[in-house]
């Protein structure tokens, strides 16, 4: 494969010419801050390496006109394609004390409304090394028929790090390895990804009882020092063992003081004890001291599992769990179940009837139920059966079943739940059985089927239940899948059938279902009804604010549109100009607009007097919203051109400099023609400003205007303000700060340009570490056997004598070979420079041309500044690359 690249390096101030300078955004990420390494060998995969807790600084250098807006985003990691929700709109991204979780790929997106946005990325690799953790595991196995036992010890060292750590095992001060000791085996377990190393001591010997150190290292990357942990192995080393002072299930009464002791029965080194509670933390007031846990005046909410854990990094942690149950009784409910065999929903004499009672108890299985009829204990008989744990009902439920109901069975039945011998109060519930006991019905009161309220006010939805007894009413949402009630519940119980909503919002609008519960009433099919809630809210309009520009004498149409509201209609629209009420505009016939969704005001011809702020207040009888219009013939602001190559020009005979200020006019055809500009120049930290008028002829869209600022003092910065003027008057002002930037002075070249006419090629040198070299040639000296359909016939001048630098990668060159040309070292005294050069890339299998900046203020650090790939045609083209080296620097092309 043949690759041909041609280059004419020319570092010169470049003056833009032509009219249409609007250009899409281009972006390049450069680094600053405390980076350890920036790997740029593979241009498409830039990796910024930084130490955890250091400061990350990334800059997105942009070109394009108008000035692009920059947005930084980040993916969570290399495998994720989802951006974080938060974004930074700034050319510089700065993260103080970066954490490992903030590593990942960072994207700089630059856009200015011209063409497609430019997106560049860099992967940030956060380096760290945690403290290592050393655990010990022992195994004992029988050998040769139980004649003796072998004891094997595994010392496991684990650490979290990036990059993966290197492990060194030591016995005392001696480094261990396989080759030095047959009784030692060092290996990495499967699936640990370099995070673990195991030291195996086979058939433990007396000399193996010693002090062992695991030393971990990331090879001083980012200056991270090594870390180590030591363990003393003895013949008494053993994992922890525990026992509890109480049973694993502990049942107590509320108000009692509970003390549980967790006793160590083994372990060397001495294990550490820790108490925990699930779910949630230890109760307020609980005290854990060593192995003793004390809970004063225990309450029902303190029930749960309490875990005592002992660790000494030998073997597995020992754990004992106590299930603490604090006796409690709550939520007593009953059910009336008519004869199920006959599928009846009513109580009828001669049919069976079942009464059921349930209480939420702790412990549930220990609760005792008793049934009473008319205040006396109910006695079982052939027609009165009392059962427990009915399979059709919740667990630990008591049922009283009446067979062949008689009139004498009518009465009041009471179910009492208790813990015999416990101070916990009994809990009871009663139900009356008579000819008046009937299943429920439910309905919505007249006039309450649709409830209409204003947003922010309370609302009450009501359903009426009839029947005896009256069960609770359960409320839920109907028209939204899996929608929750405002309380956050899917189903909410109301004893009186009223659902009360506070501070109603628009998303609460919809249909609500009320239904009878199947407890504390009949255990039959639920009865249902529905209520519609309509929430009225003020209108929302667009535009909330709009800047309208128009030339004098032209018509202007103002429109205020209703986006949403309830009711979704405009009841009235009022127009004001500069705060004064305007007469209503003509109204269209009712047939033309049935439900108006916008209001309009038309100005037949814009004048100075009719310029100003217009306000349209739209109402829908619930509230109002306002559209604001700023109407004028003012010219839009100028758009400063930031890509002027090397705009600073210093004067050797004085301490002054001049600056090439360039700009375009935003939307010049929207208003009257710009007649002149007012230029204000003020040195920073000074109060006085110099004002000049710059006359212009008719300005076209995209036309680049230019003015040279003179007599600026080195090295001061200045605030520039530029205001366009039309027949209407002053337009919008634009401002910017200009800084003095020292032009690049190439050795022995007063015009800052290198044309490679001299054999010394302006002090550029061939890199000794690359694969092949650049060649200096012209049309007269070029190789006649070079590959056809590649390369230029001459340099940029078009003369056969003009020289340029050339490479060809035909055989014996291979894919991946590089040729680097390195500039002299420049002593930078300013922050910003512009590198301008011509390039010629022509050929079927063209490769890549790259420009790198090598900073040398703290050692050599190469930064990728520009890259281009592929066939660009048989033509010389020019590139301008902004750079901001942090100190003395060189440029490299390859």
Rosetta blueprint (number, residue, H / E / L):
1 X L
2 X L
3 X L
4 X E
5 X E
6 X E
7 X E
8 X E
9 X L
10 X L
11 X L
12 X L
13 X L
14 X L
15 X L
16 X L
17 X L
18 X L
19 X L
20 X L
21 X L
22 X L
23 X E
24 X E
25 X E
26 X E
27 X E
28 X E
29 X E
30 X E
31 X E
32 X E
33 X E
34 X L
35 X E
36 X E
37 X E
38 X E
39 X E
40 X L
41 X L
42 X L
43 X L
44 X L
45 X L
46 X L
47 X E
48 X E
49 X E
50 X E
51 X E
52 X L
53 X L
54 X L
55 X L
56 X E
57 X E
58 X E
59 X E
60 X E
61 X E
62 X E
63 X E
64 X E
65 X E
66 X L
67 X L
68 X L
69 X E
70 X E
71 X E
72 X E
73 X E
74 X E
75 X E
76 X L
77 X L
78 X L
79 X L
80 X L
81 X L
82 X L
83 X E
84 X L
85 X L
86 X L
87 X L
88 X E
89 X L
90 X L
91 X L
92 X E
93 X E
94 X E
95 X E
96 X L
97 X L
98 X L
99 X L
100 X H
101 X H
102 X H
103 X L
104 X E
105 X E
106 X E
107 X E
108 X E
109 X E
110 X E
111 X E
112 X L
113 X L
114 X L
115 X L
116 X L
117 X L
118 X E
119 X E
120 X E
121 X E
122 X E
123 X E
124 X E
125 X E
126 X E
127 X E
128 X E
129 X E
130 X L
131 X L
132 X L
133 X E
134 X E
135 X E
136 X E
137 X E
138 X E
139 X E
140 X E
141 X E
142 X E
143 X E
144 X L
145 X L
146 X L
147 X L
148 X E
149 X E
150 X E
151 X E
152 X E
153 X E
154 X E
155 X E
156 X E
157 X E
158 X E
159 X L
160 X L
161 X E
162 X E
163 X L
164 X L
165 X L
166 X E
167 X E
168 X E
169 X E
170 X E
171 X E
172 X L
173 X L
174 X E
175 X E
176 X L
177 X L
178 X L
179 X L
180 X L
181 X L
182 X L
183 X L
184 X E
185 X E
186 X E
187 X E
188 X L
189 X L
190 X L
191 X L
192 X L
193 X L
194 X L
195 X L
196 X E
197 X E
198 X E
199 X E
200 X E
201 X E
202 X L
203 X L
204 X L
205 X L
206 X H
207 X H
208 X H
209 X L
210 X L
211 X E
212 X E
213 X E
214 X E
215 X E
216 X E
217 X E
218 X L
219 X L
220 X L
221 X H
222 X H
223 X H
224 X L
225 X L
226 X L
227 X E
228 X E
229 X E
230 X E
231 X E
232 X E
233 X L
234 X L
235 X L
236 X L
237 X L
238 X E
239 X E
240 X E
241 X E
242 X E
243 X E
244 X E
245 X L
246 X L
247 X L
248 X L
249 X E
250 X E
251 X E
252 X E
253 X L
254 X L
255 X L
256 X L
257 X L
258 X E
259 X E
260 X E
261 X E
262 X E
263 X E
264 X E
265 X E
266 X E
267 X E
268 X E
269 X L
270 X L
271 X L
272 X E
273 X E
274 X E
275 X E
276 X E
277 X E
278 X E
279 X L
280 X L
281 X L
282 X L
283 X L
284 X L
285 X L
286 X L
287 X E
288 X E
289 X E
290 X L
291 X L
292 X E
293 X E
294 X E
295 X E
296 X L
297 X L
298 X L
299 X L
300 X H
301 X H
302 X H
303 X L
304 X E
305 X E
306 X E
307 X E
308 X E
309 X E
310 X E
311 X E
312 X L
313 X L
314 X E
315 X L
316 X L
317 X L
318 X E
319 X E
320 X E
321 X E
322 X E
323 X E
324 X E
325 X E
326 X E
327 X L
328 X E
329 X E
330 X E
331 X E
332 X E
333 X E
334 X E
335 X E
336 X E
337 X E
338 X E
339 X L
340 X L
341 X L
342 X L
343 X L
344 X L
345 X L
346 X L
347 X L
348 X L
349 X L
350 X L
351 X L
352 X L
353 X E
354 X E
355 X E
356 X E
357 X E
358 X E
359 X E
360 X E
361 X E
362 X E
363 X L
364 X H
365 X H
366 X H
367 X L
368 X E
369 X E
370 X E
371 X E
372 X E
373 X E
374 X L
375 X L
376 X E
377 X E
378 X L
379 X L
380 X L
381 X L
382 X L
383 X L
384 X E
385 X E
386 X E
387 X E
388 X E
389 X L
390 X L
391 X L
392 X L
393 X L
394 X L
395 X L
396 X L
397 X L
398 X E
399 X E
400 X E
401 X E
402 X E
403 X L
404 X L
405 X L
406 X L
407 X H
408 X H
409 X H
410 X L
411 X E
412 X E
413 X E
414 X E
415 X E
416 X E
417 X E
418 X E
419 X L
420 X L
421 X L
422 X L
423 X L
424 X L
425 X L
426 X L
427 X E
428 X E
429 X E
430 X E
431 X E
432 X E
433 X E
434 X L
435 X L
436 X L
437 X L
438 X E
439 X E
440 X E
441 X E
442 X E
443 X E
444 X L
445 X L
446 X L
447 X L
448 X L
449 X L
450 X E
451 X E
452 X E
453 X E
454 X E
455 X L
456 X L
457 X L
458 X L
459 X E
460 X E
461 X E
462 X E
463 X L
464 X E
465 X E
466 X E
467 X E
468 X E
469 X L
470 X L
471 X L
472 X L
473 X E
474 X E
475 X E
476 X E
477 X E
478 X L
479 X L
480 X L
481 X L
482 X L
483 X L
484 X L
485 X L
486 X L
487 X L
488 X L
489 X L
490 X L
491 X L
492 X E
493 X E
494 X E
495 X L
496 X L
497 X L
498 X E
499 X E
500 X E
501 X E
502 X L
503 X L
504 X L
505 X L
506 X H
507 X H
508 X H
509 X L
510 X E
511 X E
512 X E
513 X E
514 X E
515 X E
516 X E
517 X L
518 X L
519 X L
520 X L
521 X E
522 X E
523 X L
524 X L
525 X L
526 X L
527 X L
528 X E
529 X E
530 X E
531 X E
532 X E
533 X E
534 X E
535 X E
536 X E
537 X E
538 X E
539 X E
540 X E
541 X E
542 X E
543 X L
544 X L
545 X E
546 X E
547 X E
548 X E
549 X E
550 X L
551 X L
552 X L
553 X L
554 X L
555 X L
556 X E
557 X E
558 X E
559 X E
560 X E
561 X E
562 X E
563 X E
564 X E
565 X E
566 X E
567 X L
568 X L
569 X L
570 X L
571 X L
572 X E
573 X E
574 X E
575 X E
576 X E
577 X E
578 X L
579 X L
580 X E
581 X E
582 X L
583 X L
584 X L
585 X L
586 X L
587 X L
588 X L
589 X L
590 X L
591 X L
592 X L
593 X L
594 X L
595 X L
596 X L
597 X L
598 X E
599 X E
600 X E
601 X E
602 X E
603 X E
604 X L
605 X L
606 X L
607 X L
608 X L
609 X L
610 X L
611 X L
612 X E
613 X E
614 X E
615 X E
616 X E
617 X E
618 X E
619 X E
620 X L
621 X L
622 X L
623 X L
624 X E
625 X E
626 X E
627 X E
628 X E
629 X E
630 X E
631 X E
632 X E
633 X L
634 X L
635 X L
636 X L
637 X L
638 X E
639 X E
640 X E
641 X L
642 X L
643 X L
644 X L
645 X L
646 X L
647 X L
648 X E
649 X E
650 X E
651 X L
652 X L
653 X L
654 X L
655 X L
656 X E
657 X E
658 X E
659 X E
660 X E
661 X E
662 X E
663 X E
664 X E
665 X E
666 X L
667 X L
668 X H
669 X H
670 X H
671 X L
672 X L
673 X L
674 X L
675 X L
676 X E
677 X E
678 X E
679 X E
680 X E
681 X E
682 X E
683 X E
684 X L
685 X L
686 X L
687 X L
688 X L
689 X L
690 X E
691 X E
692 X E
693 X E
694 X E
695 X E
696 X L
697 X L
698 X L
699 X L
700 X L
701 X L
702 X L
703 X L
704 X L
705 X E
706 X E
707 X E
708 X E
709 X E
710 X E
711 X E
712 X E
713 X E
714 X L
715 X L
716 X L
717 X L
718 X E
719 X E
720 X E
721 X E
722 X E
723 X E
724 X E
725 X E
726 X E
727 X L
728 X L
729 X E
730 X E
731 X E
732 X E
733 X E
734 X E
735 X E
736 X E
737 X E
738 X E
739 X L
740 X L
741 X L
742 X L
743 X L
744 X L
745 X L
746 X L
747 X L
748 X L
749 X L
750 X L
751 X L
752 X L
753 X L
754 X L
755 X L
756 X L
757 X L
758 X L
759 X L
760 X L
761 X H
762 X H
763 X H
764 X L
765 X E
766 X E
767 X L
768 X L
769 X L
770 X L
771 X L
772 X L
773 X L
774 X L
775 X E
776 X E
777 X E
778 X L
779 X L
780 X L
781 X L
782 X L
783 X L
784 X L
785 X L
786 X L
787 X L
788 X L
789 X L
790 X L
791 X L
792 X L
793 X L
794 X L
795 X L
796 X L
797 X L
798 X L
799 X L
800 X L
801 X L
802 X L
803 X L
804 X E
805 X E
806 X E
807 X E
808 X E
809 X L
810 X L
811 X L
812 X L
813 X L
814 X L
815 X L
816 X L
817 X L
818 X L
819 X L
820 X L
821 X E
822 X E
823 X L
824 X L
825 X L
826 X E
827 X L
828 X L
829 X L
830 X L
831 X L
832 X L
833 X E
834 X E
835 X E
836 X E
837 X E
838 X E
839 X E
840 X E
841 X L
842 X L
843 X L
844 X L
845 X L
846 X L
847 X L
848 X E
849 X E
850 X E
851 X E
852 X E
853 X E
854 X E
855 X E
856 X L
857 X L
858 X L
859 X L
860 X L
861 X E
862 X E
863 X E
864 X E
865 X E
866 X E
867 X E
868 X E
869 X E
870 X L
871 X L
872 X L
873 X L
874 X L
875 X L
876 X L
877 X E
878 X E
879 X E
880 X E
881 X E
882 X E
883 X E
884 X L
885 X L
886 X L
887 X L
888 X L
889 X E
890 X E
891 X E
892 X E
893 X E
894 X L
